Amino acid sequence: MNRAQAKLIGIGMGTMETLTKEALQAVVQSDCLIGARRMVEAVYRAGCRSKAVYYEYQPERIREIITAHPEYQKIAVLYSGDIGFYSGARELYGALKECCEVRGIPGISSAAYLAARLKVSWEDAKLLSIHGRRQPYIYILARHRKTFLLFGGKGQGEEFVSRIREYGLTGLRIWIGRSLSYEDETIVYRTGADIRPEDLDGLVVLYIENPSPLPGDGVSIRDDAFIRGNVPMTKEEVRAVSIAKLGLSGDFVLYDVGAGTGSIAITAALHEGARVYAIEKKDEAVELIRQNKRKFCTDQVEIVKGTAPGVLKDLEPPTHVFIGGSSGSLEGIVRCIIEKSPGAKIVLNAITLETIKEVLLAEEKGLLVDVEIIQAGISRAKKIMDYHMLAGQNPIYIVSAGAGGRRGREIQ
């Protein structure tokens, strides 16, 4: 018997008008339909029928159905919109590659449909989905002129409106598409100031314009741009070197231990792939981090109030760790990091030789590996009468290392 053929089909919006001829033909010729109930019912409404139907969308379960029924030779697996746009098809390709021949059939995505209805282009827009998932989106909306946002989930409308107001994004222009391609299709215009939670009930697609976007990824922030109070802050020159030593790129998870005003956490969060935990024990500092987080629209920063290493245990494993203050618990912090993520990149700042002694002891025990210690001496020009003289600031040690866990000296 020949290998079964599985076609992963994007069905568009769900009406006959947005179902491509190729997709329609594949569905009609199939002897088995698989998909979430909403997808299957959509093609039924479009007049398509098949011999067998399975309401399923989990990749492994779909593979089990196909392998358990060799009599099905032409299988149609249905997805809403387009299979390349926030679709489960990506995972299913891998799950089915050993059991059948797989082919993808594209469909019309909700973003493409709404763009056409609004007469706007979408090649220069950011595409984002929070349908059935939690992820930061304030950072994206604040930094892109155009964003398409797939929306849908219990309580998300109220949360979205609250966060837009909290981060001061009331100037956003928002078009809300609902029941796209159906007879009861509606497209409603709102602003960030007047949008309401009920506008976002159910499955909707948002097109959002930001007339005044903030600077994008990787920008530096001057010291005087931060809200500071009386809390110590890593100064911008030392901050620049420390961030460079962390080597942040792609998707990463950073712990900022002893975050102070949040200057490292906020600067590190100026990357779309960032997830940052700002760990701080002092109430005044926690409030400053919260204010700076709002000011710079960095909702990827999660504030964790408490003392390390205790509060680190329930956090996701880090890829990078910055230690601005350890309160004498450096060894405990490093041991916790090793347990969660051996090999994670660690950078710490120190102003005393006692801290450097702790670093060297941690290296001797194998807790820190590939240790590099540099000293940064910053001088600032100061005018005295008719002259300019450089005034040296306290030198800072910047230590970079890997969390232990490699073979070598035994960690005790």
FIBARO-681092 format. One line per 8 residues: number of its first residue (from 1); their letters; for each residue x negated, y, z negated of C-alpha. Coordinates in steps of 0.1 Angstrom, whole numbers. Layout:
<lumvexs>
NUM	a	X,Y,Z  ...;
</lumvexs>
This chain:
<lumvexs>
1	mnraqakl	0,0,0  -13,35,9  -21,59,-19  8,81,-30  8,117,-19  16,144,-45  24,179,-33  22,206,-59;
9	igigmgtm	47,232,-47  52,268,-56  90,274,-52  89,312,-54  116,329,-74  140,300,-72  163,310,-44  165,296,-8;
17	etltkeal	153,330,5  120,328,-14  114,291,-7  89,288,22  97,265,51  67,243,42  79,240,6  115,232,17;
25	qavvqsdc	103,205,41  80,189,14  109,188,-11  134,174,14  110,147,25  100,137,-10  113,106,-27  106,119,-62;
33	ligarrmv	110,153,-78  90,162,-109  91,195,-128  105,215,-157  143,215,-157  145,251,-145  124,243,-115  143,212,-105;
41	eavyragc	177,230,-109  164,258,-87  157,236,-57  190,218,-63  208,252,-61  188,258,-29  204,227,-14  175,202,-18;
49	rskavyye	181,167,-31  158,138,-39  162,102,-48  146,104,-82  141,133,-107  119,136,-138  120,167,-160  84,169,-170;
57	yqperire	56,195,-168  28,180,-189  -1,169,-166  -8,136,-184  28,127,-185  32,135,-148  3,112,-141  18,84,-161;
65	iitahpey	51,87,-142  33,85,-109  11,55,-118  41,37,-133  61,40,-101  41,30,-71  73,29,-51  72,67,-49;
73	qkiavlys	49,76,-20  59,112,-15  61,131,-48  70,168,-51  58,185,-83  75,219,-87  62,251,-101  77,286,-103;
81	gdigfysg	62,314,-82  28,305,-67  7,275,-78  -24,297,-81  -9,324,-104  -7,314,-140  5,279,-130  1,245,-146;
89	arelygal	-11,232,-112  -47,239,-121  -47,212,-148  -26,188,-127  -52,188,-99  -77,172,-122  -52,148,-138  -41,133,-105;
97	keccevrg	-73,132,-85  -79,95,-93  -44,82,-87  -31,99,-56  -38,123,-28  -30,158,-39  -21,189,-18  -10,223,-28;
105	ipgissaa	17,244,-12  17,281,-21  48,301,-30  57,337,-35  46,349,-69  68,372,-90  41,399,-89  39,398,-51;
113	ylaarlkv	77,400,-49  80,429,-73  52,447,-56  70,444,-23  103,457,-38  85,487,-54  65,494,-22  32,492,-40;
121	swedakll	0,473,-33  -13,447,-58  -48,439,-46  -61,466,-69  -39,456,-99  -48,436,-130  -27,404,-132  -18,392,-167;
129	sihgrrqp	6,368,-183  19,366,-219  47,342,-210  45,314,-236  11,326,-248  -5,351,-272  -33,372,-259  -45,407,-262;
137	yiyilarh	-31,430,-236  -34,465,-250  -70,467,-240  -60,458,-204  -31,482,-202  -53,510,-216  -80,506,-190  -63,497,-157;
145	rktfllfg	-43,520,-136  -21,492,-124  -11,460,-142  14,432,-134  25,415,-166  45,382,-167  66,384,-198  89,360,-217;
153	gkgqgeef	90,346,-252  109,349,-284  102,382,-302  77,394,-276  98,424,-267  99,439,-301  62,432,-306  53,448,-272;
161	vsrireyg	72,480,-279  57,482,-314  22,478,-301  26,503,-272  36,529,-298  10,519,-323  -18,523,-298  -4,556,-284;
169	ltglriwi	3,543,-249  35,563,-246  25,577,-212  27,543,-195  51,541,-166  69,507,-166  91,489,-141  109,459,-154;
177	grslsyed	120,432,-129  147,407,-140  164,378,-120  142,387,-90  156,375,-57  190,366,-73  223,384,-68  221,400,-102;
185	etivyrtg	185,412,-97  177,444,-115  146,466,-116  147,492,-144  122,521,-150  110,530,-185  81,548,-200  60,538,-230;
193	adirpedl	79,563,-250  115,551,-243  111,514,-236  133,492,-259  129,456,-271  162,446,-254  148,457,-220  124,428,-223;
201	dglvvlyi	147,400,-233  142,367,-214  119,361,-184  109,394,-169  80,408,-148  65,442,-156  47,465,-132  28,491,-153;
209	enpsplpg	10,522,-143  -14,541,-165  -20,576,-152  -49,582,-176  -69,549,-181  -98,547,-206  -133,539,-194  -137,502,-186;
217	dgvsirdd	-160,474,-198  -194,478,-213  -194,516,-220  -213,530,-249  -197,550,-277  -214,579,-293  -215,580,-331  -194,612,-333;
225	afirgnvp	-166,594,-314  -159,570,-343  -137,578,-373  -163,575,-400  -153,586,-436  -178,577,-462  -186,542,-450  -221,533,-437;
233	mtkeevra	-223,528,-399  -248,512,-376  -261,541,-356  -258,542,-318  -295,536,-310  -297,506,-333  -263,495,-322  -274,495,-285;
241	vsiaklgl	-304,473,-293  -284,450,-315  -257,445,-288  -284,439,-262  -300,412,-285  -266,395,-289  -265,390,-251  -227,392,-249;
249	sgdfvlyd	-212,381,-215  -181,363,-202  -157,350,-228  -171,351,-263  -161,350,-300  -180,374,-322  -181,376,-360  -191,411,-372;
257	vgagtgsi	-199,404,-409  -200,435,-431  -183,455,-403  -183,489,-421  -165,513,-398  -163,486,-371  -188,503,-347  -204,470,-336;
265	aitaalhe	-170,452,-335  -154,479,-314  -184,483,-290  -186,445,-285  -148,444,-278  -153,466,-247  -152,434,-226  -121,418,-213;
273	garvyaie	-133,383,-225  -140,394,-261  -125,380,-292  -139,398,-322  -134,392,-360  -144,422,-381  -151,409,-416  -151,435,-443;
281	kkdeavel	-144,435,-481  -140,472,-489  -105,488,-486  -118,521,-472  -138,504,-445  -109,481,-436  -87,512,-430  -114,528,-409;
289	irqnkrkf	-118,497,-387  -80,498,-383  -81,534,-372  -110,529,-348  -93,498,-334  -62,520,-325  -83,549,-312  -102,527,-287;
297	ctdqveiv	-73,504,-279  -93,473,-287  -66,448,-298  -91,419,-293  -105,429,-327  -89,410,-357  -97,425,-391  -104,399,-418;
305	kgtapgvl	-105,414,-453  -127,395,-477  -163,384,-484  -183,360,-462  -189,331,-461  -156,323,-478  -133,340,-453  -151,326,-423;
313	kdleppth	-140,290,-429  -106,293,-413  -117,313,-383  -124,298,-348  -160,289,-342  -181,318,-330  -204,320,-300  -222,351,-315;
321	vfiggssg	-226,366,-350  -237,400,-361  -245,405,-397  -246,441,-408  -244,433,-445  -246,400,-463  -243,411,-500  -271,387,-509;
329	slegivrc	-253,357,-493  -273,354,-461  -281,317,-466  -245,308,-473  -233,327,-443  -258,310,-420  -249,276,-434  -212,282,-427;
337	iiekspga	-220,293,-391  -241,261,-386  -212,240,-397  -188,258,-374  -210,264,-344  -246,252,-344  -267,271,-320  -246,303,-321;
345	kivlnait	-265,335,-315  -271,355,-346  -283,391,-348  -287,409,-381  -299,444,-393  -320,449,-424  -334,479,-441  -352,461,-470;
353	letikevl	-381,436,-471  -361,415,-494  -336,408,-466  -365,399,-443  -377,375,-470  -343,358,-469  -346,355,-431  -380,339,-433;
361	laeekgll	-368,315,-460  -339,306,-438  -363,300,-410  -385,278,-432  -355,257,-441  -345,253,-404  -313,273,-408  -325,299,-383;
369	vdveiiqa	-344,290,-352  -362,310,-325  -365,339,-349  -375,373,-334  -380,403,-357  -385,438,-343  -386,471,-361  -368,502,-347;
377	gisrakki	-380,536,-358  -357,564,-346  -367,600,-349  -345,630,-342  -356,665,-332  -347,692,-356  -352,729,-351  -371,747,-378;
385	mdyhmlag	-374,784,-372  -389,787,-337  -401,751,-335  -386,717,-329  -399,689,-351  -391,652,-351  -377,639,-384  -381,601,-388;
393	qnpiyivs	-351,581,-400  -354,550,-422  -368,521,-400  -345,492,-393  -354,456,-388  -334,439,-361  -335,401,-363  -323,378,-336;
401	agaggrrg	-321,340,-339  -301,309,-332  -281,291,-359  -299,259,-369  -287,225,-359  -314,215,-335  -338,187,-342  -369,197,-361;
409	reiq	-372,206,-397  -345,191,-418  -319,215,-432  -318,211,-469;
</lumvexs>
